[in-house]
Amino acid sequence: MKHYILTMTAAALFLSAGCQSKSQNNKKEEVKDTAAAAVAQASAGPAAPNKAVDISKIKVADAKTILARKQVPVLCYHQIRDWRPKDSKAAKDYIIPIDVFKRHMKMLADSGYHTILLDQLYDYLNNGTPLPSKPILLTFDDTDLDQYTIAEPTMRKYGFKGAFFVMTVSLGRPNYMSKAQVKDLSDKGNDIGSHTWDHHNVKKYQGKDWEIQIDKPTKTLQEITGKNIHHFAYPFGLWNPEAIPELKKRGFKSAFILSTKRDEKDPLFTIRRIIASGYWTPKTLSNSIKNSF
């Protein structure tokens, strides 16, 4: 067990590191919807934002079909708090000052964006099911308490919902969410997804790592929410092809990377996100969304 249990020092490093990946890539990928998806959207009319979807019977489309659909913007947030003197320049990319976050949300609302949920994105990618106009998915990693106390109330003001990828080792610790708060997010219509036990790099898993990092946290989150957990976010945005079949056989339907290239064979398990930087003004965020997706 020595290999699997972090010392208090190592745990602190993992928790403070968050999802700090340097794999940001703002290149615009110009992908067009298939004609069939366009016809379906035109005939079906606008869809409702934050709509609950039953994905249990959705047939998985082939990779070519999924890759042909226009990408939906997906944002990734971490800590939402004001900067402190000890915060490094690099850390500030992952720490959004409170006022900056509020202005981000206002810009999205004023610009006509509508938030969607994880199952809606999954349904769209597989079936071409229509989404609301200007859809966007807001995701939050690492279980920070400020996501519950600041992000959710701010989002609710605009009718927004989000997806919270929970790292279960931190539950109930100071400055992190409790189990009751995670359940409350879920009960309010937000999504809860898995983000491993202690943020261990998926590319390094072997032996019982899959049980410790994936199986047990998934069971914990299902017990907390009373719902199945079908969606996963890779720590640091790092993945490898060997991880995908392991996630599939554990019942996951999709997995999220950061802004690197999607896998041509399994695009559902390499859905792109961009980290919303603490340095970004609302205008910068708006431009980054347009240029990245």
Secondary structure, DSSP 4 states (H G I P E B T S, - for coil): -TTTSPPHHHHHHHHHHTT---------------HHHHHHHHHH-PPPTT-----TTPPPPPHHHHHHSPPPPEEEE-EES---TT--TTGGGSEE-HHHHHHHHHHHHHTT-EE--HHHHHHHHHH-----SSEEEEEEETTBHHIIIIIHHHHHHTT---EEEE-GGGTTSTTB--HHHHHHHHHTT-EEEE--SS---GGG--TTHHIIIIIHHHHHHHHHHSS---EEE-GGG---TTHHHHHHHTT--EEE--SSPPPSS-GGGSB--EE--TT--HHHHHHHHHHH-
